[in-house]
Amino acid sequence: PKGAASSPSRVDQPVKLLDVAPTILQFAGAPRPAQFQGRSLLGLLTANTSPLQDEIYSESLYAHRSFGTSALRSLRVGGYKYIEAPRPELYDLTRDRLEAHNLYSTRKALALTYRARLQALRARFRPEQSTGARALSPEVVEALTSLGYVAVSSVRAEATEQGPDPKDRIADYEQYGKALILSSTGRLTESNAQLRSLLAKDPGLISVRMSLGVNLQRLGQHREAVERFREVAKHDPLNVLAHFNLGVSQYELKDLDGAIQELEAALALAPYYTRADVLLGRIWI
């Protein structure tokens, strides 16, 4: 159409995921809900629009939850990106797109400014219940308490997200990935060797313990699988998959009472978890 040549088809600048939904809604001619925090980006298609200088926040909690490391959070404003970690990082993305040269030690004043902005941003949007208790229904409390997992009506959020720097656990993460690939290709014994090696170094790796339990279950080694899943459930009573898989292995061992309890605990936590419902129905028939 006339004038289309003056409008770019692609905008080469960083934007926030929060802005994607408002952009789609404006393009579709639909109203933007008041609770949306983002804004439409369609205005950026105008050729004379100046680059955004928004604060772009990101975070990763996977390594913290799966490998016991610290959480990772970052803030990008303009050409600089700051990463909050036990060993902080600062990159000039206009010159170093691959983030190969950490400028934290040489540009510490700038890094600390970004750190303060990141903390202010988090404080502004922190969930009201982030430091409080996660309320559990009476049914969940009863189901878990009967199994000896919890004796209170709530489970508090983790008090800290501190731990080793994720950069120091990259080799372990890669080993875990290798174990998962071995498992997915049916090489369960080899996968288990990798998983046991990781647990020997750090017994607290819950995701690794879960994966080992699933492998043992697939090998028909249900007695040891029960031990692994029970360890996970004791550490993390709200882990639906731990309760479900524990119930599955108990069912295979003909411990029907134990299986029923664990499957009911899984359903108390996730009422629409149909796999638990199906297995319970098989037991009751």
C-alpha positions in Angstrom: 0.0 0.0 0.0 0.9 3.6 -0.4 3.5 4.8 2.2 4.3 1.2 3.3 8.0 1.6 2.3 8.4 4.2 5.0 7.3 1.8 7.8 9.9 -0.9 8.8 8.7 -4.5 9.0 11.1 -5.2 11.8 12.2 -3.2 14.9 15.8 -4.1 15.9 15.7 -3.1 19.6 15.0 -4.9 22.8 11.4 -4.9 24.2 9.6 -6.5 27.0 7.4 -9.6 26.9 4.9 -7.6 28.9 4.4 -5.6 25.8 3.5 -8.5 23.5 -0.1 -8.9 24.5 -1.0 -5.2 24.4 0.6 -5.0 21.0 -1.5 -7.9 19.6 -4.7 -6.5 21.1 -4.1 -3.1 19.5 -3.4 -4.7 16.2 -6.6 -6.7 16.5 -8.5 -3.6 17.5 -9.4 -5.0 20.9 -9.4 -3.0 24.1 -6.4 -3.3 26.5 -7.4 -4.6 30.0 -6.7 -2.1 32.7 -4.6 -4.6 34.7 -2.0 -5.0 31.9 1.4 -3.6 32.8 2.8 -3.5 29.3 2.1 -1.2 26.4 1.6 -1.6 22.7 4.7 -1.5 20.5 3.0 -0.7 17.2 4.2 2.9 17.5 7.8 1.6 17.0 6.9 0.8 13.3 7.0 4.5 12.6 10.3 5.2 11.0 11.1 8.4 13.0 10.4 6.8 16.4 13.4 7.1 18.8 14.8 4.0 20.5 13.2 2.9 23.8 15.1 3.3 27.0 12.9 1.0 29.0 14.0 -1.0 32.0 13.9 -4.6 30.7 13.9 -7.1 33.6 14.5 -10.8 33.4 15.1 -13.6 35.8 15.8 -17.3 36.0 15.0 -19.5 39.1 15.5 -22.9 37.4 19.1 -23.4 38.6 18.2 -22.2 42.1 15.3 -24.6 42.4 16.9 -27.6 40.6 20.6 -27.2 41.5 20.6 -25.1 44.7 22.4 -22.2 43.2 21.5 -18.5 43.6 18.7 -17.1 41.5 19.7 -15.0 38.5 18.2 -11.6 37.7 19.1 -9.0 35.1 18.3 -5.5 34.1 18.9 -4.0 30.6 18.6 -0.3 29.9 19.9 1.0 26.6 23.1 -0.7 25.6 24.1 -2.1 29.0 23.0 -5.2 30.8 23.6 -6.0 34.5 23.3 -9.5 35.9 22.8 -9.9 39.6 24.7 -13.0 40.8 27.2 -13.9 43.5 29.8 -12.7 40.9 27.9 -9.8 39.3 28.2 -9.1 35.6 27.9 -6.0 33.4 28.1 -6.0 29.6 28.1 -3.3 26.9 25.9 -5.0 24.4 26.5 -2.4 21.7 30.1 -3.6 21.5 29.8 -7.1 23.1 26.6 -8.9 21.9 27.9 -12.3 23.0 28.5 -11.0 26.6 32.1 -12.2 26.6 33.7 -9.3 28.5 32.5 -8.7 32.0 32.9 -4.9 32.8 31.8 -5.2 36.4 35.2 -4.6 37.9 36.1 -1.7 35.6 32.7 0.0 35.5 31.6 -0.8 39.1 29.9 2.6 39.7 27.7 2.0 36.7 27.0 -1.6 37.7 26.0 -0.5 41.2 23.6 2.1 39.6 22.0 -0.7 37.6 21.8 -2.9 40.7 20.0 -0.2 42.6 17.5 0.2 39.7 17.0 -3.5 39.5 16.2 -3.7 43.2 13.9 -0.7 43.0 12.0 -2.4 40.1 11.6 -5.6 42.0 10.4 -3.8 45.1 7.8 -1.9 43.0 6.3 -5.1 41.5 6.9 -7.6 44.4 3.9 -9.8 44.9 2.1 -9.0 48.1 2.4 -12.6 49.4 6.0 -13.2 48.3 7.3 -13.3 51.9 4.2 -14.7 53.4 2.7 -18.1 53.7 1.1 -20.1 51.0 -2.2 -21.1 52.4 -3.3 -24.7 52.0 -6.8 -26.0 52.0 -7.9 -28.2 54.9 -8.1 -31.2 52.5 -4.5 -30.8 51.5 -3.3 -30.3 55.1 -5.2 -33.5 56.1 -3.9 -35.5 53.2 -0.3 -34.5 53.8 -0.3 -34.6 57.6 -1.8 -38.1 57.5 1.3 -39.2 55.6 3.7 -37.4 58.0 4.8 -34.7 55.6 3.5 -31.5 57.2 1.8 -30.7 60.5 0.9 -27.0 59.8 -1.7 -25.4 57.6 0.7 -23.5 55.4 4.1 -23.8 53.8 6.2 -20.7 53.8 8.0 -19.4 50.7 11.7 -20.0 50.6 13.4 -17.6 53.0 16.4 -17.1 50.7 17.4 -17.5 47.1 21.1 -17.5 47.9 23.5 -20.2 46.9 26.6 -20.8 44.7 26.9 -18.9 41.5 25.2 -20.8 38.7 28.3 -20.3 36.6 30.1 -22.7 39.0 27.6 -25.5 38.4 27.5 -25.4 34.6 29.4 -28.8 34.4 26.8 -30.4 36.7 24.0 -28.9 34.6 25.5 -30.4 31.5 25.9 -33.7 33.1 22.3 -33.7 34.1 21.3 -32.9 30.6 23.4 -35.8 29.4 21.6 -38.1 31.9 18.2 -36.9 30.6 19.2 -37.6 27.0 20.4 -41.1 27.9 17.1 -41.7 29.7 15.1 -40.5 26.7 16.9 -42.9 24.4 16.3 -45.9 26.7 19.9 -46.1 28.1 18.6 -46.0 31.7 21.5 -47.7 33.4 23.9 -45.3 31.9 21.6 -42.4 32.8 21.4 -43.6 36.4 25.2 -43.7 36.7 25.3 -40.0 35.8 22.5 -39.2 38.2 24.0 -41.1 41.1 27.3 -39.3 40.4 25.6 -35.9 40.7 23.8 -36.9 43.9 27.1 -38.1 45.5 28.3 -34.6 45.1 25.1 -32.9 46.2 22.4 -35.0 47.8 20.0 -32.0 47.8 19.4 -32.0 44.0 15.7 -32.7 44.0 15.2 -32.7 40.2 18.0 -35.2 39.9 16.5 -37.4 42.6 13.2 -37.3 40.8 14.8 -38.3 37.5 16.5 -41.2 39.2 13.3 -42.4 40.7 11.5 -42.3 37.3 14.4 -44.2 35.7 14.2 -46.9 38.5 10.4 -47.0 38.0 10.9 -47.7 34.3 13.4 -50.4 35.1 10.9 -52.1 37.4 13.0 -51.4 40.5 10.1 -50.0 42.4 11.5 -50.5 46.0 14.3 -48.2 45.4 12.1 -45.9 43.3 9.8 -45.6 46.4 12.8 -44.5 48.5 13.8 -41.8 46.0 10.2 -40.4 45.6 9.7 -40.5 49.4 12.8 -38.5 49.9 11.6 -35.9 47.4 8.1 -35.7 49.0 9.6 -35.2 52.5 11.8 -32.3 51.2 9.0 -30.8 49.1 5.6 -31.9 50.4 3.8 -29.9 47.6 5.5 -31.8 44.8 2.6 -33.4 43.0 4.7 -35.7 40.7 6.6 -37.1 43.8 3.3 -38.1 45.4 2.0 -39.5 42.1 5.1 -41.5 41.2 5.4 -42.8 44.8 1.8 -44.0 44.5 2.5 -45.7 41.2 5.5 -47.6 42.5 3.6 -48.6 45.7 0.8 -49.9 43.4 3.3 -52.0 41.5 4.5 -53.4 44.9 0.9 -54.3 45.8 1.0 -51.7 48.7 -2.5 -50.6 47.8 -3.2 -48.6 51.0 0.0 -46.6 50.6 -0.7 -46.1 46.9 -4.2 -44.8 47.7 -2.9 -42.3 50.3 -0.2 -40.9 47.9 -2.6 -40.6 45.0 -5.2 -38.9 47.1 -2.4 -36.5 48.3 -1.6 -35.8 44.7 -5.2 -35.1 43.9 -5.6 -32.9 47.0 -2.7 -30.8 45.6 -3.9 -30.9 41.9 -7.6 -31.9 41.8 -7.6 -32.2 38.0 -4.5 -34.5 37.7 -6.4 -37.2 35.8 -3.5 -39.7 35.8 -3.9 -40.0 39.6 -7.7 -40.3 39.2 -7.3 -43.1 36.6 -5.0 -45.2 38.8 -7.2 -44.7 41.9 -10.1 -46.0 39.8 -8.1 -49.0 38.8 -7.3 -49.8 42.5 -11.0 -49.4 43.6 -12.3 -51.7 40.8 
